[in-house]
Amino acid sequence: MNQTFIRDQMKAYILERGLKAGDLLPNEQDLMAQLGVGRHPLREAMKALQAVGIIEIRHGFGTYVGAVSLQSLEDGLSFRLSQSMAGDLRDVQNVLEVRQALEVGLAEEVVEHFRTHSTDALEDLVQQMEAKAAADEHFTDEDWAFHQALYEPLGNTLVLDLLAVFWRTFAEVDARLPGPRDALADIAGWHRDLLDTLQSGDPTAFARSLKTHFSGIQSRFV
């Protein structure tokens, strides 16, 4: 029987019953009877669903509805970027453009949130970046923590998951990009500017600072 059909039937089964991540699914015999399929095609379909996180097979315990992570997206994107490094770098630029569109698109919401919430954690991170830049030390962790702290309060976990995927996949190829890497002081300066414009309460100025931040990275492709 067509694997796509069985996978679609399984997804429909989960959706129609309103099952959530962690809910137990029927055993193999029951699924074979309910879907009218054989053991081998069902197992192959379940393996495919497990690969993308729709189900989770816990050997000895049963099969459960999965949490559906973005791991398959990250793996595929990472491979594409590695391929792009041997070519015209277009896919690497595309990742940056998508990330920029996502972050700039949320500028107004971010500014609105921090009008009534403290920016102390962001200030601490910028100070750590500035101190490491002065000591000629890289600050990748602080950089990611800064962007994470900007968007985490919005409560959209999908945004954070996507940004993390874009961040990690780009980080894998960053050191191999053409052109000189940006000066650490410049990178810290971009984040200081982001914080200043965020504190000004002007979403247009904040969005402009984000674009400046990304244009600095994009300059390595010129």
FIKOLTOR-270640 format. One line per field, with one value per residue (C-alpha): residue number from 1; residue in one letter; x, y, z. Coordinates in pm, 1 decimal. Layout:
REM residues N
kemi	[NUM; ...]
lotor	[A; ...]
east	[X; ...]
north	[Y; ...]
up	[Z; ...]
REM end
This chain:
REM residues 222
kemi	[1; 2; 3; 4; 5; 6; 7; 8; 9; 10; 11; 12; 13; 14; 15; 16; 17; 18; 19; 20; 21; 22; 23; 24; 25; 26; 27; 28; 29; 30; 31; 32; 33; 34; 35; 36; 37; 38; 39; 40; 41; 42; 43; 44; 45; 46; 47; 48; 49; 50; 51; 52; 53; 54; 55; 56; 57; 58; 59; 60; 61; 62; 63; 64; 65; 66; 67; 68; 69; 70; 71; 72; 73; 74; 75; 76; 77; 78; 79; 80; 81; 82; 83; 84; 85; 86; 87; 88; 89; 90; 91; 92; 93; 94; 95; 96; 97; 98; 99; 100; 101; 102; 103; 104; 105; 106; 107; 108; 109; 110; 111; 112; 113; 114; 115; 116; 117; 118; 119; 120; 121; 122; 123; 124; 125; 126; 127; 128; 129; 130; 131; 132; 133; 134; 135; 136; 137; 138; 139; 140; 141; 142; 143; 144; 145; 146; 147; 148; 149; 150; 151; 152; 153; 154; 155; 156; 157; 158; 159; 160; 161; 162; 163; 164; 165; 166; 167; 168; 169; 170; 171; 172; 173; 174; 175; 176; 177; 178; 179; 180; 181; 182; 183; 184; 185; 186; 187; 188; 189; 190; 191; 192; 193; 194; 195; 196; 197; 198; 199; 200; 201; 202; 203; 204; 205; 206; 207; 208; 209; 210; 211; 212; 213; 214; 215; 216; 217; 218; 219; 220; 221; 222]
lotor	[M; N; Q; T; F; I; R; D; Q; M; K; A; Y; I; L; E; R; G; L; K; A; G; D; L; L; P; N; E; Q; D; L; M; A; Q; L; G; V; G; R; H; P; L; R; E; A; M; K; A; L; Q; A; V; G; I; I; E; I; R; H; G; F; G; T; Y; V; G; A; V; S; L; Q; S; L; E; D; G; L; S; F; R; L; S; Q; S; M; A; G; D; L; R; D; V; Q; N; V; L; E; V; R; Q; A; L; E; V; G; L; A; E; E; V; V; E; H; F; R; T; H; S; T; D; A; L; E; D; L; V; Q; Q; M; E; A; K; A; A; A; D; E; H; F; T; D; E; D; W; A; F; H; Q; A; L; Y; E; P; L; G; N; T; L; V; L; D; L; L; A; V; F; W; R; T; F; A; E; V; D; A; R; L; P; G; P; R; D; A; L; A; D; I; A; G; W; H; R; D; L; L; D; T; L; Q; S; G; D; P; T; A; F; A; R; S; L; K; T; H; F; S; G; I; Q; S; R; F; V]
east	[0.0; 117.0; 337.1; 204.8; -150.4; -61.4; 128.1; -168.1; -404.2; -190.3; -174.0; -550.9; -595.2; -396.6; -567.3; -924.6; -889.1; -719.7; -418.5; -129.0; 243.2; 300.5; -38.5; -22.1; -118.7; -281.8; -54.2; 56.3; -217.2; -492.7; -350.2; -326.4; -693.6; -813.9; -620.9; -660.2; -289.4; -21.8; 256.7; 547.7; 396.7; 272.5; 617.8; 780.1; 526.8; 579.3; 956.9; 901.7; 670.4; 921.2; 1197.6; 1009.3; 896.7; 524.4; 541.1; 786.4; 853.2; 965.8; 1077.5; 922.9; 669.2; 469.2; 423.6; 335.4; 246.0; 570.8; 660.6; 746.9; 1079.9; 1251.3; 1544.7; 1470.6; 1453.2; 1783.3; 1955.2; 1836.3; 1924.7; 2269.1; 2336.9; 2218.7; 2444.8; 2742.0; 2664.0; 2627.9; 2975.5; 3116.8; 2910.0; 2770.3; 2678.9; 2322.5; 2163.1; 2381.1; 2263.5; 1904.6; 1923.0; 2043.5; 1770.0; 1498.4; 1634.7; 1649.2; 1291.2; 1174.8; 1358.0; 1282.2; 919.8; 887.7; 1056.1; 734.3; 626.0; 968.0; 973.8; 618.3; 712.9; 1023.7; 840.7; 705.7; 975.7; 1334.9; 1624.0; 1874.9; 1945.6; 2016.1; 2244.3; 2440.5; 2486.7; 2602.3; 2852.5; 2984.4; 3024.4; 3205.0; 3439.1; 3521.6; 3569.3; 3815.6; 4003.9; 3992.1; 3769.6; 3476.2; 3132.1; 2909.0; 2710.6; 2637.9; 2538.0; 2278.8; 2159.0; 2096.8; 1876.0; 1702.4; 1625.7; 1470.4; 1215.3; 1155.8; 919.3; 684.4; 582.2; 609.0; 814.1; 807.8; 984.6; 1257.7; 1291.9; 1325.6; 1576.2; 1779.3; 1783.2; 1896.8; 2155.9; 2309.7; 2319.0; 2482.7; 2732.5; 2851.1; 2970.2; 3049.8; 3423.3; 3451.2; 3277.9; 3482.1; 3600.7; 3735.7; 3528.9; 3373.4; 3577.2; 3463.1; 3429.8; 3195.3; 2977.3; 2954.7; 2878.9; 2587.3; 2437.3; 2490.1; 2303.2; 2024.4; 1986.0; 1992.0; 1724.8; 1516.4; 1527.8; 1426.7; 1087.7; 1097.9; 1022.3; 1136.5; 1476.4; 1503.5; 1419.3; 1679.1; 1941.1; 1854.5; 1902.4; 2239.8; 2338.3; 2252.8; 2406.6; 2735.0; 2715.4; 2597.9; 2902.3; 3113.3; 2945.0; 3037.1]
north	[0.0; 354.4; 485.4; 838.7; 710.7; 536.9; 839.7; 1062.8; 822.5; 827.6; 1207.4; 1223.6; 975.6; 1201.4; 1522.4; 1392.2; 1266.5; 1582.2; 1390.0; 1589.1; 1532.0; 1245.7; 1079.8; 703.1; 562.2; 219.5; -81.4; -216.4; -479.8; -227.0; 22.6; -249.0; -330.8; 30.2; 140.9; -182.0; -217.3; -481.7; -491.0; -409.7; -102.3; 25.1; -7.5; 170.6; 453.4; 480.6; 505.1; 792.4; 969.7; 917.7; 1072.5; 1403.6; 1390.2; 1328.9; 1011.6; 879.7; 507.4; 405.6; 46.2; -165.3; 103.5; 188.0; 454.3; 811.1; 1134.0; 1325.1; 1684.3; 1758.8; 1939.4; 2128.3; 1886.7; 1760.3; 2119.6; 2198.2; 1888.9; 1963.9; 2330.6; 2254.0; 2023.2; 2285.8; 2548.1; 2312.8; 2259.0; 2633.0; 2692.8; 2507.7; 2715.5; 3067.3; 3103.2; 3191.0; 2961.4; 3106.7; 3455.4; 3331.7; 3208.8; 3549.1; 3723.8; 3503.4; 3558.2; 3934.1; 3940.2; 3750.8; 3968.0; 4302.9; 4198.7; 4158.4; 4490.5; 4666.2; 4385.1; 4373.3; 4748.9; 4737.4; 4468.4; 4643.5; 4973.4; 4819.1; 4563.4; 4586.5; 4574.6; 4496.9; 4146.7; 4286.7; 4552.5; 4283.0; 4087.6; 4392.5; 4476.9; 4119.8; 4151.5; 4482.7; 4342.6; 4036.5; 4250.1; 4467.1; 4151.3; 4025.0; 3731.8; 3603.4; 3612.7; 3381.1; 3262.1; 3616.0; 3720.2; 3442.0; 3502.9; 3869.2; 3783.7; 3510.8; 3758.1; 3996.2; 3749.4; 3503.3; 3741.7; 3745.3; 3390.8; 3252.1; 2935.8; 2870.3; 3202.0; 3108.0; 2759.5; 2897.1; 3161.5; 2896.5; 2681.0; 2974.5; 3071.3; 2725.9; 2643.3; 2976.8; 2937.3; 2610.2; 2788.5; 3134.7; 3078.7; 2958.4; 3256.3; 3476.9; 3819.3; 3931.2; 3856.9; 4160.9; 4328.6; 4221.3; 4585.8; 4647.7; 4349.2; 4464.7; 4816.0; 4690.5; 4529.0; 4844.1; 5035.0; 4776.1; 4821.2; 5201.6; 5214.5; 4957.3; 5174.8; 5479.4; 5317.5; 5388.6; 5069.6; 5231.5; 5316.3; 4967.4; 4804.1; 5025.5; 4911.9; 4549.2; 4608.2; 4771.3; 4467.2; 4232.4; 4453.5; 4420.0; 4042.8; 4060.2; 4271.3; 3955.2; 3830.9; 4135.1]
up	[0.0; -76.4; 207.8; 164.3; 214.6; 540.0; 671.5; 584.5; 760.0; 1072.8; 1076.0; 1027.6; 1314.3; 1547.5; 1436.8; 1434.2; 1791.3; 1913.6; 2040.6; 2186.2; 2223.7; 2468.6; 2415.0; 2369.6; 2030.1; 1975.6; 1945.7; 1609.7; 1583.1; 1653.0; 1401.8; 1135.2; 1193.3; 1207.7; 898.6; 705.4; 634.0; 673.7; 931.3; 698.0; 525.8; 862.2; 1019.3; 725.4; 749.4; 1125.5; 1075.3; 833.6; 1078.7; 1358.6; 1143.8; 1131.3; 1495.0; 1440.0; 1645.2; 1902.3; 1931.5; 2280.4; 2252.1; 2521.2; 2613.3; 2302.6; 2039.5; 2133.2; 1958.0; 1906.1; 1984.5; 1617.9; 1648.2; 1367.3; 1362.3; 1012.2; 885.9; 1055.9; 915.5; 562.6; 584.6; 723.3; 429.2; 179.6; 331.1; 313.5; -53.6; -103.8; 39.0; -260.4; -502.6; -522.9; -149.1; -248.1; 8.7; 284.4; 188.5; 173.3; 532.2; 647.2; 450.7; 600.7; 949.9; 890.6; 761.3; 1069.4; 1322.4; 1155.2; 1112.0; 1488.8; 1574.5; 1673.4; 1905.3; 2069.0; 2129.5; 2264.5; 2514.2; 2643.2; 2689.9; 3010.7; 3091.0; 3205.6; 2960.5; 3238.2; 3107.6; 2761.6; 2910.5; 3094.3; 2772.0; 2576.4; 2850.4; 2834.8; 2456.7; 2491.0; 2754.8; 2544.5; 2233.0; 2423.9; 2522.2; 2161.6; 2263.1; 2061.4; 2222.8; 2018.5; 2321.3; 2440.9; 2089.3; 2062.3; 2419.0; 2329.2; 2030.8; 2227.6; 2506.5; 2253.7; 2118.4; 2401.4; 2587.7; 2287.2; 2380.0; 2025.1; 2063.3; 1688.5; 1624.8; 1872.5; 1726.9; 1374.1; 1480.1; 1660.6; 1345.5; 1131.9; 1391.1; 1431.9; 1061.3; 978.1; 1263.3; 1107.6; 791.6; 928.7; 968.6; 606.8; 446.9; 214.0; 317.8; 653.7; 961.9; 1122.8; 1394.3; 1737.9; 1843.2; 1548.5; 1638.2; 1999.6; 1870.8; 1661.9; 1969.8; 2175.0; 1903.5; 1907.2; 2280.0; 2256.5; 1987.5; 2175.0; 2485.7; 2277.6; 2222.2; 1847.7; 1648.2; 1321.8; 1470.6; 1620.4; 1285.9; 1118.1; 1370.9; 1298.7; 926.5; 995.6; 1200.7; 914.3; 645.4; 832.0; 801.5; 439.5; 348.4; 365.5; 48.2; -160.3]
REM end
